[in-house]
Amino acid sequence: MFKKSIKNYLSKSIMPRLIDHDTGFEVKENDIFIASYPKSGNTWMRFLLANLIYSKQRIDFANIEDFIVDIYKRKNNEIKRNNDINIFKTHSYFRPKFTKYKSNKVVYIVRDVRDVIISYYQYVQKRKNTSIEFNDFYNQFLAGDIDNYGTWGENVGSWLGASKGNSNFLLIKYEDMLEDIYSEMIKVCDFLDLNVNKSELTMAIEKSSFDNLQKSEVEVQNKAEELKNTNQNIKFFRSGKKGQWNDYLTKKQIEILESQYSNLLKKLGYIQ
């Protein structure tokens, strides 16, 4: 029942947009991409960069698309690039077009798959505005049937493989962002050649704190497309913590995840 309902939901509301806008997105020189598998910190990074670069603007869910565009939400003729910096969000697995030009840059954010699956489960429940059995979601997640981005392993693996020897690629771990967001944003700013001072970065981080993002979420939840007609009891920005999988996953579920993605989890330092 769940499999049929989630497939119907995705095919009607999400899949056509992913296919049309992703494959049809035209990459241009100097385009920058914030890439990740879903629920890995991409939106948080968007707000951090938007609040940093456009510090005089009030950034929220209702207008974030005006500053850092989600490639699945606007067509090429709807995108207005500027002369300074153009940053785009994508959840796509690696495709050569994202590094079509030597001037293209990619910040890829990775998160422990054991936490990703919990956060993604909550997100789908929010979007569907209905209760979903976690076991059903878990099995479809492993099979790569939740979305059009490939499995977690295919997505992460494709970008890590493409990044070898590529100086225009920066890997950021979500857990490192939680541990020391200032240091991680310094890396991002250096990588993107953003000339910012300590006070500017500190202010952007404060504006993008989970507390402030949660407050902003409540304020615009009835007008932001990302939030309208969703379960408002489930927040988009929930806890911002790591290790939540310890309270959700069974021992067997953990073993299966760690076995299926063993090589990547070890390479990224998530397991020994």
Legacy VTK file of the C-alpha trace (Angstrom):
# vtk DataFile Version 3.0
C-alpha trace
ASCII
DATASET POLYDATA
POINTS 272 float
0.000 0.000 0.000
2.762 2.405 0.937
4.802 1.559 -2.118
1.904 2.336 -4.399
0.958 5.550 -2.615
4.494 6.953 -2.460
5.116 6.112 -6.096
1.864 7.798 -7.110
2.748 10.839 -5.029
6.241 11.137 -6.453
5.134 10.569 -10.039
2.496 13.309 -9.803
4.292 15.947 -7.771
8.050 15.466 -7.895
9.398 13.113 -10.571
8.390 15.136 -13.658
10.090 18.204 -12.209
13.245 16.269 -11.389
13.502 14.800 -14.846
12.620 17.914 -16.844
14.528 20.487 -14.823
17.548 18.348 -13.949
18.346 16.939 -17.367
17.375 20.202 -19.044
19.354 22.492 -16.760
21.910 24.454 -18.753
25.262 24.849 -17.015
27.162 28.039 -17.789
30.653 29.299 -17.025
31.318 30.203 -13.390
28.185 28.409 -12.163
28.606 27.026 -8.651
26.716 24.015 -7.314
25.791 23.009 -3.793
25.219 19.294 -4.243
24.192 16.492 -1.914
21.920 13.542 -1.485
18.612 14.736 0.081
18.547 15.585 3.781
22.284 15.991 4.069
22.594 19.697 4.839
22.059 21.240 1.409
19.312 23.650 2.477
21.279 24.719 5.533
24.252 25.530 3.296
21.988 27.494 0.956
20.815 29.685 3.822
24.340 30.128 5.128
25.637 31.301 1.767
22.580 33.417 0.977
22.776 35.156 4.350
26.474 35.732 3.801
26.431 36.979 0.215
23.155 38.905 0.423
23.568 40.087 3.991
21.319 43.139 3.580
18.377 40.977 2.513
15.988 39.015 4.716
16.341 35.411 3.574
13.586 32.878 4.269
11.833 29.901 2.689
9.576 32.214 0.718
12.402 33.919 -1.184
15.460 31.638 -1.008
14.907 30.761 -4.689
15.626 34.372 -5.614
19.155 34.044 -4.256
20.254 30.414 -4.620
18.158 28.569 -7.155
17.035 24.967 -6.811
17.523 23.581 -10.326
14.351 21.512 -9.948
12.125 24.523 -9.384
12.989 26.881 -12.217
13.415 26.419 -15.927
16.360 27.850 -17.818
14.369 30.829 -19.111
13.266 31.626 -15.549
16.793 31.845 -14.168
18.390 35.265 -14.036
22.127 35.097 -13.553
24.108 38.060 -12.269
27.661 39.203 -12.916
29.004 38.384 -9.469
28.135 34.896 -8.290
25.554 32.304 -9.307
24.972 29.375 -6.984
22.574 26.498 -7.595
21.229 23.650 -5.514
21.119 20.084 -6.815
20.539 16.602 -5.413
21.545 14.923 -8.645
24.148 12.207 -8.762
27.234 13.347 -10.668
26.813 14.227 -14.307
29.673 15.611 -16.412
27.720 18.751 -17.230
28.126 20.027 -13.661
31.838 20.485 -14.349
31.422 21.379 -18.008
33.687 24.404 -17.666
36.937 24.779 -15.744
35.334 27.683 -13.893
32.499 25.541 -12.465
32.800 24.669 -8.776
30.994 22.086 -6.654
30.559 21.948 -2.890
29.371 18.432 -2.116
27.866 17.830 1.325
27.789 14.313 2.703
26.016 12.995 5.797
26.016 9.643 7.590
23.460 7.503 5.773
22.136 6.229 9.105
21.018 9.765 9.950
19.987 10.579 6.392
17.393 7.822 6.334
15.757 9.098 9.537
15.664 12.708 8.360
14.408 11.710 4.908
11.655 9.613 6.462
10.450 12.597 8.489
10.617 14.835 5.427
8.489 12.518 3.281
5.922 12.297 6.060
5.868 16.092 6.187
5.441 16.399 2.420
2.806 13.676 2.171
1.064 14.958 5.303
0.243 11.401 6.352
1.659 8.630 8.514
4.048 6.197 6.837
5.403 2.895 8.110
9.133 3.278 8.644
9.895 -0.321 7.636
8.324 0.309 4.226
10.298 3.493 3.792
13.494 1.789 4.934
13.210 -0.958 2.310
12.468 1.481 -0.502
15.313 3.730 0.579
17.772 0.839 0.291
16.384 -0.018 -3.136
16.673 3.566 -4.365
12.930 3.781 -4.964
12.224 6.944 -2.983
13.381 9.476 -5.570
15.249 9.968 -8.813
18.665 10.646 -7.292
19.941 7.078 -7.113
20.660 5.298 -3.844
22.662 7.091 -1.176
25.689 5.034 -2.199
25.286 5.729 -5.905
24.872 9.440 -5.306
27.758 9.871 -2.882
29.998 7.462 -4.745
29.469 9.201 -8.085
30.547 12.578 -6.717
33.511 11.214 -4.768
34.689 9.388 -7.855
34.364 12.470 -10.029
36.217 14.607 -7.491
39.503 12.728 -7.702
42.188 15.143 -8.832
39.589 17.891 -9.311
40.565 21.136 -7.604
37.133 22.602 -8.305
35.467 20.178 -5.903
35.106 20.590 -2.145
33.779 17.869 0.156
32.042 19.018 3.342
30.717 16.653 6.011
27.463 17.599 7.689
28.806 16.362 11.000
31.764 18.741 10.720
29.328 21.589 10.118
27.551 20.680 13.342
30.858 20.477 15.208
32.409 23.730 13.996
30.326 25.620 11.470
32.648 28.619 11.456
35.692 26.599 10.376
33.713 24.725 7.720
32.342 27.957 6.282
35.858 29.397 6.134
36.748 26.420 3.919
33.729 27.091 1.720
34.456 30.821 1.478
38.099 30.205 0.574
37.057 27.634 -2.015
34.516 29.983 -3.602
36.866 32.990 -3.375
34.416 34.885 -1.173
36.146 37.802 0.481
34.347 38.101 3.824
35.389 39.219 7.271
34.825 37.552 10.621
31.855 39.689 11.613
30.066 39.083 8.299
30.522 35.338 8.582
29.507 35.298 12.242
26.314 37.202 11.417
25.446 34.835 8.546
25.950 31.834 10.822
23.719 33.389 13.481
20.968 34.130 10.967
21.237 30.534 9.742
21.163 28.885 13.165
18.597 26.113 13.542
16.672 28.193 16.078
16.354 31.117 13.680
15.579 28.904 10.705
12.838 27.172 12.674
11.329 30.536 13.630
11.474 31.704 10.034
9.888 28.451 8.922
6.865 29.076 11.135
6.519 32.676 9.944
6.324 31.800 6.232
4.904 28.279 6.297
1.630 29.365 4.697
3.203 31.181 1.750
6.448 29.337 0.999
5.949 26.717 -1.730
8.277 24.306 0.073
6.104 24.405 3.196
2.537 24.966 2.054
0.124 22.023 2.316
2.590 20.009 4.387
2.332 18.597 7.906
3.161 21.637 10.017
3.670 19.461 13.092
6.838 18.150 11.445
9.498 20.809 10.946
11.750 21.015 7.906
14.577 22.006 10.229
14.076 19.589 13.100
16.922 18.980 15.546
20.167 19.496 13.656
21.860 16.667 15.506
23.941 13.667 14.596
23.570 10.097 15.828
19.767 10.212 15.891
19.758 6.812 14.208
20.690 5.243 17.550
17.170 5.981 18.798
15.334 4.893 15.643
17.035 1.983 13.921
16.995 -1.614 15.065
20.232 -3.539 15.362
19.365 -5.447 12.198
18.588 -2.289 10.247
21.903 -0.772 11.307
23.779 -3.912 10.266
22.154 -3.895 6.831
22.934 -0.214 6.208
26.517 -0.588 7.361
26.968 -3.681 5.221
25.413 -2.231 2.076
27.459 0.975 2.258
30.494 -0.386 4.072
33.160 0.930 1.689
31.819 4.486 1.583
31.116 4.635 5.320
34.684 3.551 6.042
36.161 5.921 3.476
34.243 8.823 5.016
35.152 7.801 8.562
31.643 6.917 9.716
32.581 3.363 10.670
35.876 1.604 11.304
LINES 1 273
272 0 1 2 3 4 5 6 7 8 9 10 11 12 13 14 15 16 17 18 19 20 21 22 23 24 25 26 27 28 29 30 31 32 33 34 35 36 37 38 39 40 41 42 43 44 45 46 47 48 49 50 51 52 53 54 55 56 57 58 59 60 61 62 63 64 65 66 67 68 69 70 71 72 73 74 75 76 77 78 79 80 81 82 83 84 85 86 87 88 89 90 91 92 93 94 95 96 97 98 99 100 101 102 103 104 105 106 107 108 109 110 111 112 113 114 115 116 117 118 119 120 121 122 123 124 125 126 127 128 129 130 131 132 133 134 135 136 137 138 139 140 141 142 143 144 145 146 147 148 149 150 151 152 153 154 155 156 157 158 159 160 161 162 163 164 165 166 167 168 169 170 171 172 173 174 175 176 177 178 179 180 181 182 183 184 185 186 187 188 189 190 191 192 193 194 195 196 197 198 199 200 201 202 203 204 205 206 207 208 209 210 211 212 213 214 215 216 217 218 219 220 221 222 223 224 225 226 227 228 229 230 231 232 233 234 235 236 237 238 239 240 241 242 243 244 245 246 247 248 249 250 251 252 253 254 255 256 257 258 259 260 261 262 263 264 265 266 267 268 269 270 271
